[in-house]
Amino acid sequence: MEKIVIKGGISLAGEVQVSGAKNSALPLLFATLLADGRSEICNIPHLRDINTAVKLLRELGAEVSFTADCIQVDATKIRSIEASYDLVKTMRASVLVLGPLLARCGHARVSLPGGCAIGARPINLHLKGLEALGATIKLDHGYVEATAKQLRGAKISLDMPTVGGTENLLMAASLADGETVLENAAREPEIVQLAEALNSMGAKIEGAGTAIIHVQGVEKLQPLKCSVIPDRIEAGTFMIAAAITGGNVLVRGAVQADQEALISKMLEAGVKIYPEADGLRVIGPQQLKPVDVRTGVFPGFPTDMQAQFMALMTKAEGTSRISETVFENRFMHVCELQRMGADIQIDGHSAIIRGNSNLTGAPVMATDLRASASLILAGLAAENTTEVSRIYHLDRGYEKIEKKLAALGADVRREQE
């Protein structure tokens, strides 16, 4: 087991390059299952979840190879249509093979992912949508078995915008017979990239990035060649790292249009943010102001930035409230921040942060991916030394974060427990 050790109190300065987005790379990798031939996806981040996706693709029969930051996938021969529990339990995004396998092979058997640390996250909307496309769905011993001789276009109205559900249905509908209209679709930048990638393969998709997406099914798709967009959550994490340390950092790859909700709240907190040619410059104030935040689906404030923003608010002068509306159990980082001296109280689905805390280093434990980041951010602003354990969560979504922070001047290193 490894841990991250941080000696806080240093203002960050310099430039940092944002890696490719994990949440875009994963659906793109699984989209390669839709076509014969050799696909290539570049700007792939080196993460545990990417390794899991590659293992799953290989188990399905695809040939996978690497060159620099690119992955080549040849899915001409699919030997298996099953995603096992052993892989799905370690990465929920594995369920995104359901739509491509069903559309390409007419049959898919995928383990139910179950719950996770931050909430239940069911896939019922994925299944309802596939049934509307003509699939027969059966639940058997913890697996989803989906069959369809030929998927047919349909009008699908999602009960709520679901990123994974929208992605699964976009991939399935691309090879369906006729037109599919997807209402109340997720609007995230990762959805837009997937739709653009599918269109480059020969799909006919319009409206991605809005609540209504039209998909005209085609008979066959070509191999994919694309480059993954920058990770907006990693970018946001480095933006807060600059702000919480009173630093001055150029976050290369940060896209202003993807960060509007976060930028609005950071400006309200007194942080200065300036767009530059290839990123955003973030300058932390001498004293942060308290800000209330309510998470929501894109373009609302991202739930994946909630824990990091909470760390920022522990240093604000006054009281702030953060309300979580997406996941029911995403405040597990609170008790760890409290160990560092943060004054936070839970009130239902909200956390009340009495800021201006004199954070002090302590041994803390990461409970999920974004909680890991929040503890590192708090450690950067704390007195003395913070040790963050169980960082295998961190390695699922942040590429070499300790090296990137060290390049900005932070006293941070990775050690064996």
N, C-alpha and C positions, 0 to 999 in steps of 0.2 A: 504494500500500500504506500502511496505517495501523499505528500502534503505540500501546500504552498505556504511559505514563510514570508511575511511582509513586515518591514520596519517602517512605520508611518511617519507623516509629518513633512513629506517632501513635495513641493509643487512640481507638477509634471510640465515638461516643455519639449517641443520638437514636433516631429511628424510621425504618424502611424498609418500603415496601409491596411485597409479592411479586407478581409479574406472573402472568398465566394460564399454565398448564402447556403447554409445547410438545408434550409427549408425550401430552397429552390432546386438544389442539386439532387435531392432525393427523388421528387416526382419526375425530374428529367431523366434520371437513371432508369426508373421503372418504365418511362415512356418508350425507351428503346425496345421493350418487349413487343411493341405494336408492329414492328417492321422486320423483314428479312434484311440481312446485310450488316455492314459495319458502321456503327454510330460512334461519334466522338464528342465528348463534352469536356470543355476546358475551364480553367479557373476553379477547379474542384478543391475544396478545403480538405486538409488532412485531419480527419476526425474519426472517432470511434463509430459514429453512426454511418459514415460513408463506408467503412470497412464492413459493417454489418450488411449494408445494402449490396456490396460486391459479393459477399458470401452467399446471400440469398440468390442473386442473379446466377451465380455459378451453380448453385444447387438446382435451379430451374433448367440448366443446360446451356446457358449463355457462356460464350468465351469472353473473358475480361482481361485486359492488359493495361499497363500504365506507361505513360511517357511524360516526364516532368510533372506539370499540374493538370494533365489531361488523362481521361479514362476512355478507352475504346471498348465498346460492347458489341459483340456479334451475336444477335439473338435469332439467327437463322434456324437453329435447331433447338427446340424447346423439348426437353426430355421429361419434365415434371410440371404439374400444375398445382403443386402444394407448397404453401408457405407454413413451415412448422412452428409449433408453439415455442420451441427453443429459441428461434430467431425473433418472432413477433413480440415475445415478452420483453426482449431487450431493446426493441425499437418499434414503437407503435406505428411509425410510418410504413412499416412492412405491409400493412393492409392495403397500401396503394398498388400492390400487384393485382388486386382483385379485379379492377376494371380492365386493365390491359390483357390479363390472361383470359378473362371471359370473352372479350371482344375478339381476340386473336384465335383462341383455341376452342371456344364454346363451352369451356368448363374450367372452374377454379375451385380450389379447396384451400382456405386460408384460416388460420387460427384466429379465434376471437382474442383481441388484445387484453381484455379485462381492464381493471382500473390501473391507476398510477398514483404517484405520490401527491399530485396536485388535484386529483379528482377522477370521476368515473370515466368521462370522455367516451361515451358509447358511439357505435358506428351505425345506429339504426337508420339514420338519414341516408347513409351510403346504400344500405340494403333496400330501403323503400324506393330510392331512385332507380336502382338496377331492376327492381321488380317492375317499375313503370316502363322500363325499356324492354320488357318481355322476358326477363330472367326468372327462372324458378329458383327460389332460395330455400335451403333447408339447413337447420342448425342441428349438428350431430356431434356429440361428445366434445363440445368446446370448439368446433370448427364450423365455418360457414362453407356450405357447398352450393355453388351457383352454377346453373347450366342454362344454355340458350343456343339453339341451332343458329339463330340469326337475331341479333338485337334489332329492335325497331325504334325509330325516333318517337318521342313523346313530349308532352308538356309536363314539366316537373316543377312543382313549387315547394321549395325547401322550407321547413318550419322555422329554421334559423340559418343564417349564413355560416356554413361549415367549410373550412379550408380544405380539409382532407376529402370531405364528401364532394365538394365542387371539383376537385382534381380527379377523383376516381370517375365521376360521371362525365367529365370532359373527355377523358381518355377512352372510356367505353363508347360514348356517343360518336366519337370520331369515325368509328368503323360500323356504326349502326345504319340500318336502312331507313333513309328519310331524315326529316328535320327534328331536332330536339331543341326545345326552348326551356332553358333553366332559369327559373325565377327565384329571387332572393338569394342569388349566388354570392359567394365571398368575393371581395374586391381587392384583396391584397396584391402587392407587386409580384409576389411569387405566382399568383394565378395568371397575371398578365404574361409573365415570362413563359409559363407552361403553354398557354394558348398560342403565343407567338412561335414557340418551338414546334408545336403540333402543326401549325399552319406551314412552317418551313418544310415539314414532312409531307405536306400535301393535304392536310385537313382544311376544312372550311369553317372557321370559327369567327364570329363577330360579337362585339360587345364586352369582351373581357375587360375587367376594371370597372364595370357597371353592375347593377343588380340583376340585369337580364342579359343572358348570353344565348346566342343562336348558334347551333351546330348543325351543319348539313353533312350527313354521313357520306363517306367515300368508301370505295371497295378496297383500296390498298394504300398503305403509307410507305414512304421512303425512309431510309436511315436518317438519323438526326445528327446535325453538326451545329453546335452552339457553345456559347461561353456563359457561365453562371454569373448572375448579377451580384453586386456586393451585398454583404449581409447587413441589413439595416439594424438588426438587434445588436450585433457586435459593434457597429458604428455608434449606436446610441449608448452602449456601455462605455466606450472610450470618450464620448462626449461628456458623460457624467463623471468619468474619472478626472477629466480636465477641470470640471466645475467644482468637484468636491475637494480638490487639492488647491484650488485657487490658481490653477495653472493656465498655460497658453499652448494649445495643441491644435495642429492642423490634422483633421481626420480625413485622410485621402480615401475616396470612394464613397463617402457619405453623400447621399442624394437628398437634397432639400425637400423635394416633392414627397419622398417616402417618410420624412421625419416631421411633417408639419405639426402633428399633435404634440410630439415630444418637444419640438422647438418652442411652440407656444408656451408650454408650461415652464420650460427652462428660462425663457425670456422674462416670464412673470416672476420667476425666482431671483431675477437680477443678473443672470448669466448673459454675457455678450456672445453673439453668434454671427459670424460673417461668412457669406458664401464666397468661395474662391474657385479658381478654374476647375480644379479636380477634387473638390471636397468642401468641408466646412471647418472654419477656424472657431474654436471655442475658448473663451477667456473667462475664468472663474472670478467672481467678485470677492471683495474683502469680507462681506457679510451677505449670506443668502437670506432671501425672504421666504416665508412659509407659503405653500401653494396647496390647494385642494385638487385632487385628481380622482377621476372615475374611469376605470378601464372600459373598453368596448371594442367591438369588431372594427376593423379598418374601414374608414379612416380615423376611427376613434383612437384614444390612447391605448397602446398595445399592452396586453396583459403580460407579455414577455419582458416589458420594461418596468413593471410595477415594483419588483423587489429592489432593483437598482435605484429607482427614484426614491423609494423609502429610505435607502441609505443616505441619499443626498439630503432629504428633509430632516434627518437627525442633526444636521449642522445648520439648519435655518433658524433665524431668530424669531420664534413664535410657534404657534400650533398649526399643524396641517392635518388634513384627513385624506386618506387614500381608500377609495371604495372599489372592491373587486367584484365585477359582475359576470366574469367569464367562467372562472373555475371556483369551486366551492371550498377548496382546501389549499389556497395558495398564500397562506400567511405563516408557513412553518419556519421561515427564516426569522420571524419576529423574536422568538425566544433566544436565538443565537445573537441577534443584534443587542438584545437586552443584556446578555452576558458581557458585552463590550461597553455597557453603560448607557445605551439608548433608552429613552423614556417613551415607551410605546404601549398603548392599551388597545385590545381588540374589542370592538363594539359591533357584534353581528358580522356583517360582511365588510366592515370598515376597520381601518386601523387609525388611531389617533396618535400623532407623533408630536410630542412636545420637544421642540428642537433646541438648538444651542447646546447639545449634549457634549460633554467632555469625553469623547470616546477614548477608551484605553484598550490596548492589545490584550487578547485572551485566546485560549484554545477554543475554536469553534468547529462545528461540523456541518458540512453542506448536506442539504436534504433533497435538492433537485438542481437542475441545470442553472436556472436563473438565480436561485438562492445562492449558489456558489459565487456568482458574479457579485451579488450584493455584499457578501461578506468580504470579498477582496477589495471592493470599493471602500467599505467601512474601514478596513485595515489600512488603506492608503492614507486615510484622514485621521487615524487613531494615534495616540501616543504609544510609544514602546512597540512591542512585537506581537503580531497576530499570526496564529497558525491555523490554517484552514485544512481540515482533513476530509476524507472521502471525495477527493477531487476527480474521481472517475466520472462523476456527473459533469464536471466542467469540461472534460475532454470530449464529451459528446457534441459540444457546440461551439467551443472556442479553440482556435488553432494557435498554439504556442503563446497564450496570453501573457505568461510571465516574462517571456523574452521581449514581447512588444512593449510591455510596461517598463521593463528594465531599460529599453532603448530610449524611453522618455524620461529617464532619470530615477525611476522608482527603485527602492531597495527591496527587491523581491526575487525569490528563488524557489526552485522545486527541490524537495528533499524526500528521502525515504522516511517512513514513519519510524 
